[in-house]
Protein backbone atom coordinates (compact mmCIF):
# COMPACT_ATOMS: atom_id res chain seq x y z
CA UNK A 1 0.00 0.00 0.00
CA UNK A 2 1.32 3.44 -0.95
CA UNK A 3 0.20 6.38 1.15
CA UNK A 4 1.00 9.68 -0.53
CA UNK A 5 -1.20 12.00 1.53
CA UNK A 6 0.53 15.04 2.95
CA UNK A 7 0.84 14.47 6.69
CA UNK A 8 2.48 17.76 7.61
CA UNK A 9 0.67 20.71 9.14
CA UNK A 10 2.79 23.82 8.67
CA UNK A 11 0.53 26.08 10.73
CA UNK A 12 2.08 27.90 13.69
CA UNK A 13 1.55 26.49 17.17
CA UNK A 14 3.91 28.71 19.18
CA UNK A 15 6.59 31.36 18.70
CA UNK A 16 9.38 32.49 20.98
CA UNK A 17 12.83 34.02 20.82
CA UNK A 18 15.96 33.57 22.82
CA UNK A 19 18.95 35.88 22.69
CA UNK A 20 20.06 34.65 19.25
CA UNK A 21 17.22 32.69 17.65
CA UNK A 22 13.62 32.85 16.49
CA UNK A 23 11.98 29.53 17.33
CA UNK A 24 8.67 28.51 15.75
CA UNK A 25 6.81 25.35 16.73
CA UNK A 26 4.50 23.93 14.07
CA UNK A 27 1.26 22.01 14.53
CA UNK A 28 2.83 18.84 13.12
CA UNK A 29 5.51 18.71 15.84
CA UNK A 30 8.39 20.25 13.90
CA UNK A 31 10.37 23.19 15.24
CA UNK A 32 12.02 25.82 13.04
CA UNK A 33 14.97 27.70 14.53
CA UNK A 34 16.59 30.56 12.61
CA UNK A 35 19.09 33.28 13.57
CA UNK A 36 17.50 36.52 14.74
CA UNK A 37 20.20 38.27 12.71
CA UNK A 38 18.26 37.22 9.59
CA UNK A 39 15.40 39.50 10.67
CA UNK A 40 16.78 42.90 11.76
CA UNK A 41 13.43 44.21 13.00
CA UNK A 42 13.14 41.29 15.40
CA UNK A 43 16.83 41.43 16.33
CA UNK A 44 16.63 45.08 17.37
CA UNK A 45 13.19 44.89 19.01
CA UNK A 46 12.69 44.77 22.76
CA UNK A 47 11.99 41.30 24.17
CA UNK A 48 8.45 42.45 25.02
CA UNK A 49 7.80 43.39 21.38
CA UNK A 50 9.16 40.02 20.18
CA UNK A 51 6.87 38.24 22.62
CA UNK A 52 3.80 40.11 21.30
CA UNK A 53 2.92 38.17 18.14
CA UNK A 54 -0.30 37.17 16.38
CA UNK A 55 -1.25 34.44 13.96
CA UNK A 56 -2.12 35.58 10.45
CA UNK A 57 -2.66 34.00 7.06
CA UNK A 58 -4.88 31.22 8.37
CA UNK A 59 -2.19 30.14 10.83
CA UNK A 60 0.60 29.99 8.25
CA UNK A 61 1.97 33.42 9.17
CA UNK A 62 3.22 35.36 12.16
CA UNK A 63 2.67 39.08 12.67
CA UNK A 64 4.44 41.27 15.24
CA UNK A 65 2.22 44.40 15.46
CA UNK A 66 4.64 46.40 17.62
CA UNK A 67 7.42 46.21 15.02
CA UNK A 68 5.38 45.68 11.82
CA UNK A 69 7.09 42.38 10.92
CA UNK A 70 5.42 39.50 9.10
CA UNK A 71 6.87 36.06 8.42
CA UNK A 72 5.39 32.92 6.88
CA UNK A 73 6.11 29.31 7.70
CA UNK A 74 6.79 28.77 4.01
CA UNK A 75 9.60 31.35 4.05
CA UNK A 76 10.99 30.05 7.34
CA UNK A 77 11.06 26.48 6.03
CA UNK A 78 12.79 27.70 2.85
CA UNK A 79 15.41 29.47 4.97
CA UNK A 80 14.61 32.88 3.54
CA UNK A 81 16.14 35.78 5.50
CA UNK A 82 14.64 39.28 5.30
CA UNK A 83 15.51 41.20 2.14
CA UNK A 84 18.42 43.64 2.47
CA UNK A 85 17.38 47.26 2.90
CA UNK A 86 18.06 49.46 -0.12
C-alpha positions in Angstrom: 0.0 0.0 0.0 1.3 3.4 -1.0 0.2 6.4 1.2 1.0 9.7 -0.5 -1.2 12.0 1.5 0.5 15.0 3.0 0.8 14.5 6.7 2.5 17.8 7.6 0.7 20.7 9.1 2.8 23.8 8.7 0.5 26.1 10.7 2.1 27.9 13.7 1.5 26.5 17.2 3.9 28.7 19.2 6.6 31.4 18.7 9.4 32.5 21.0 12.8 34.0 20.8 16.0 33.6 22.8 19.0 35.9 22.7 20.1 34.6 19.3 17.2 32.7 17.6 13.6 32.8 16.5 12.0 29.5 17.3 8.7 28.5 15.7 6.8 25.3 16.7 4.5 23.9 14.1 1.3 22.0 14.5 2.8 18.8 13.1 5.5 18.7 15.8 8.4 20.3 13.9 10.4 23.2 15.2 12.0 25.8 13.0 15.0 27.7 14.5 16.6 30.6 12.6 19.1 33.3 13.6 17.5 36.5 14.7 20.2 38.3 12.7 18.3 37.2 9.6 15.4 39.5 10.7 16.8 42.9 11.8 13.4 44.2 13.0 13.1 41.3 15.4 16.8 41.4 16.3 16.6 45.1 17.4 13.2 44.9 19.0 12.7 44.8 22.8 12.0 41.3 24.2 8.5 42.4 25.0 7.8 43.4 21.4 9.2 40.0 20.2 6.9 38.2 22.6 3.8 40.1 21.3 2.9 38.2 18.1 -0.3 37.2 16.4 -1.3 34.4 14.0 -2.1 35.6 10.5 -2.7 34.0 7.1 -4.9 31.2 8.4 -2.2 30.1 10.8 0.6 30.0 8.3 2.0 33.4 9.2 3.2 35.4 12.2 2.7 39.1 12.7 4.4 41.3 15.2 2.2 44.4 15.5 4.6 46.4 17.6 7.4 46.2 15.0 5.4 45.7 11.8 7.1 42.4 10.9 5.4 39.5 9.1 6.9 36.1 8.4 5.4 32.9 6.9 6.1 29.3 7.7 6.8 28.8 4.0 9.6 31.3 4.1 11.0 30.0 7.3 11.1 26.5 6.0 12.8 27.7 2.8 15.4 29.5 5.0 14.6 32.9 3.5 16.1 35.8 5.5 14.6 39.3 5.3 15.5 41.2 2.1 18.4 43.6 2.5 17.4 47.3 2.9 18.1 49.5 -0.1 
